[in-house]
Amino acid sequence: MEDSQILIVGGGLAGWRAAEAAVKDGASVTLVANGAGNSPHIHALNCPVLPEDSVRQFVEDTLAGGRYGNDPVLVETMCRESLSLKEEFDFDGTLIRPLGCSVPRCVSIRHAIGPVAIAGIKERLKDQVRVESRTVTPEELVALRSARPEMPIIIATGGWCGKYGFSTNPGYMKGDGLRMAEALGAATKDVDEAHVQYEPTVRVEGPRRGIPVITTLLYEGARMLRMDGRDLLPDTRVNKDALSRAIFNAGGYAWYDLTDVPDEKLLECKMDLSERMIKVAPAPHSSLGGIVIDPSCHALDQDGNVVPGLFACGEVTAGVHGYNRLGGNGGTAAMVFGAIAGRQAASERGRI
Ligand SMILES: Cc1cc2nc3c(=O)[nH]c(=O)nc-3n(C[C@H](O)[C@H](O)[C@H](O)COP(=O)(O)OP(=O)(O)OC[C@H]3O[C@@H](n4cnc5c(N)ncnc54)[C@H](O)[C@@H]3O)c2cc1C
């Protein structure tokens, strides 16, 4: 990384979006990652594409979904900037309605927008980014900061739900980025149980234990049943948070009944048609707290001041989702804030 102008830690969607934006603005970049993170699982993300939808409606849904614990300026930024994704990507017409969204807003490319987007970036960047596969430590960044104070560092290490035993995240996603940021003087917030998003419908049995079954099927005829076969709620099309609570209150497990979901809807979601009754439980899925940032992705200290040369983006940051992340907003946040962080770091390189 000695001859690079910018260091990015994290090789998920946020990290790669930052890399692309920084390279586009003429910066030389090293990206270090110890795995693929959660981004390869992103099948769809939110972008207001319908005529009856709007940035305002997207903002309102996101704030209401987060029970108004979000940072409104970050939410505004994400929703407004998401519009540019329409020009950037050739979405394939799939449009689904995540729980808690007032209209269908989740767009995709072959139900795999995360991996498709990252593959596209890698293809476009070819050899322009130096990539290192290894684990970065807070101590390493502190040493780098004192040796190369002019070099922007972007932390894009994703969430911390991997620290829980039964989780949808890989075990190495334990929140290393939070400790890196703190070691460099940045503040973190909302790193607590109240800011863990549970995915309500995670398989508990078989070889696919820990893999979630998509909740949007609740708009396509799927039902949630208690273990004794009774309906879990009169209407299960509530947000993920409320659904998880209902399952916990019913004893911790539920049946996800796909009997009445049309075959084509299951196939669209890459489901096995023979699987119609799946035992599920809520599992930690997305962390909602993390590094405190401003809308330009500068990391902030305890007093709200910019920590010079330090940026953060994606799931490692706090504030966008409040107490509950709407399905599809993880991908949108990674796309939008990844690009902002890359541009901002490129514009400040060499003059920190
Ligand atoms: C099963 C599943 C399905 C999901 N589906 C969707 C969806 O359809 N739509 C949606 O919007 N959101 C979805 N999400 C949420 C979404 O995946 C995340 O919000 C998003 O991927 C975060 O991107 P990121 O780049 O911030 O982090 P990640 O993609 O998690 O990347 C983090 C990177 O940091 C690296 N890293 C971590 N620590 C270190 C270290 N110490 N040293 C070096 N590298 C490090 C990791 O190896 C990885 O490369 C899903 C999540 C899961 C778990």
Ligand as a Chemical Component Dictionary entry (heavy atoms), coordinates in Angstrom:
data_LIG
# 
_chem_comp.id                   LIG 
_chem_comp.type                 NON-POLYMER 
_chem_comp.pdbx_formal_charge   0 
_chem_comp.three_letter_code    LIG 
# 
loop_
_chem_comp_atom.comp_id 
_chem_comp_atom.atom_id 
_chem_comp_atom.alt_atom_id 
_chem_comp_atom.type_symbol 
_chem_comp_atom.charge 
_chem_comp_atom.model_Cartn_x 
_chem_comp_atom.model_Cartn_y 
_chem_comp_atom.model_Cartn_z 
_chem_comp_atom.pdbx_ordinal 
LIG C1  C1  C 0 -28.029 -13.224 4.242  1  
LIG C2  C2  C 0 -28.120 -11.751 4.004  2  
LIG C3  C3  C 0 -28.936 -11.268 2.982  3  
LIG C4  C4  C 0 -29.039 -9.890  2.755  4  
LIG N1  N1  N 0 -29.823 -9.444  1.723  5  
LIG C5  C5  C 0 -29.918 -8.121  1.503  6  
LIG C6  C6  C 0 -30.701 -7.633  0.402  7  
LIG O1  O1  O 0 -31.259 -8.390  -0.395 8  
LIG N2  N2  N 0 -30.816 -6.299  0.249  9  
LIG C7  C7  C 0 -30.174 -5.403  1.086  10 
LIG O2  O2  O 0 -30.304 -4.207  0.896  11 
LIG N3  N3  N 0 -29.389 -5.835  2.108  12 
LIG C8  C8  C 0 -29.254 -7.167  2.329  13 
LIG N4  N4  N 0 -28.466 -7.604  3.366  14 
LIG C9  C9  C 0 -27.649 -6.597  4.120  15 
LIG C10 C10 C 0 -26.421 -6.261  3.272  16 
LIG O3  O3  O 0 -25.807 -7.485  2.878  17 
LIG C11 C11 C 0 -25.413 -5.406  4.035  18 
LIG O4  O4  O 0 -26.033 -4.315  4.635  19 
LIG C12 C12 C 0 -24.316 -4.905  3.073  20 
LIG O5  O5  O 0 -23.767 -6.003  2.365  21 
LIG C13 C13 C 0 -23.216 -4.177  3.804  22 
LIG O6  O6  O 0 -22.176 -3.921  2.881  23 
LIG P1  P1  P 0 -20.742 -3.477  3.402  24 
LIG O7  O7  O 0 -19.897 -3.305  2.200  25 
LIG O8  O8  O 0 -20.894 -2.373  4.360  26 
LIG O9  O9  O 0 -20.228 -4.722  4.259  27 
LIG P2  P2  P 0 -19.873 -6.208  3.792  28 
LIG O10 O10 O 0 -20.412 -6.541  2.470  29 
LIG O11 O11 O 0 -20.280 -7.096  4.917  30 
LIG O12 O12 O 0 -18.283 -6.181  3.631  31 
LIG C14 C14 C 0 -17.424 -6.024  4.739  32 
LIG C15 C15 C 0 -15.993 -6.262  4.277  33 
LIG O13 O13 O 0 -15.080 -5.918  5.317  34 
LIG C16 C16 C 0 -14.114 -6.961  5.446  35 
LIG N5  N5  N 0 -13.533 -6.914  6.797  36 
LIG C17 C17 C 0 -14.167 -6.960  8.001  37 
LIG N6  N6  N 0 -13.264 -6.878  9.006  38 
LIG C18 C18 C 0 -12.028 -6.799  8.405  39 
LIG C19 C19 C 0 -10.694 -6.702  8.894  40 
LIG N7  N7  N 0 -10.401 -6.660  10.195 41 
LIG N8  N8  N 0 -9.680  -6.652  7.999  42 
LIG C20 C20 C 0 -9.929  -6.698  6.676  43 
LIG N9  N9  N 0 -11.179 -6.778  6.156  44 
LIG C21 C21 C 0 -12.213 -6.820  7.011  45 
LIG C22 C22 C 0 -14.931 -8.200  5.124  46 
LIG O14 O14 O 0 -14.117 -9.302  4.839  47 
LIG C23 C23 C 0 -15.695 -7.707  3.907  48 
LIG O15 O15 O 0 -14.856 -7.725  2.771  49 
LIG C24 C24 C 0 -28.342 -8.975  3.601  50 
LIG C25 C25 C 0 -27.531 -9.455  4.624  51 
LIG C26 C26 C 0 -27.395 -10.835 4.827  52 
LIG C27 C27 C 0 -26.523 -11.323 5.936  53 
# 
loop_
_chem_comp_bond.comp_id 
_chem_comp_bond.atom_id_1 
_chem_comp_bond.atom_id_2 
_chem_comp_bond.value_order 
_chem_comp_bond.pdbx_ordinal 
LIG C1  C2  SING 1  
LIG C2  C3  SING 2  
LIG C2  C26 DOUB 3  
LIG C3  C4  DOUB 4  
LIG C4  N1  SING 5  
LIG C4  C24 SING 6  
LIG N1  C5  DOUB 7  
LIG C5  C6  SING 8  
LIG C5  C8  SING 9  
LIG C6  O1  DOUB 10 
LIG C6  N2  SING 11 
LIG N2  C7  SING 12 
LIG C7  O2  DOUB 13 
LIG C7  N3  SING 14 
LIG N3  C8  DOUB 15 
LIG C8  N4  SING 16 
LIG N4  C9  SING 17 
LIG N4  C24 SING 18 
LIG C9  C10 SING 19 
LIG C10 O3  SING 20 
LIG C10 C11 SING 21 
LIG C11 O4  SING 22 
LIG C11 C12 SING 23 
LIG C12 O5  SING 24 
LIG C12 C13 SING 25 
LIG C13 O6  SING 26 
LIG O6  P1  SING 27 
LIG P1  O7  DOUB 28 
LIG P1  O8  SING 29 
LIG P1  O9  SING 30 
LIG O9  P2  SING 31 
LIG P2  O10 DOUB 32 
LIG P2  O11 SING 33 
LIG P2  O12 SING 34 
LIG O12 C14 SING 35 
LIG C14 C15 SING 36 
LIG C15 O13 SING 37 
LIG C15 C23 SING 38 
LIG O13 C16 SING 39 
LIG C16 N5  SING 40 
LIG C16 C22 SING 41 
LIG N5  C17 SING 42 
LIG N5  C21 SING 43 
LIG C17 N6  DOUB 44 
LIG N6  C18 SING 45 
LIG C18 C19 SING 46 
LIG C18 C21 DOUB 47 
LIG C19 N7  SING 48 
LIG C19 N8  DOUB 49 
LIG N8  C20 SING 50 
LIG C20 N9  DOUB 51 
LIG N9  C21 SING 52 
LIG C22 O14 SING 53 
LIG C22 C23 SING 54 
LIG C23 O15 SING 55 
LIG C24 C25 DOUB 56 
LIG C25 C26 SING 57 
LIG C26 C27 SING 58 
# 
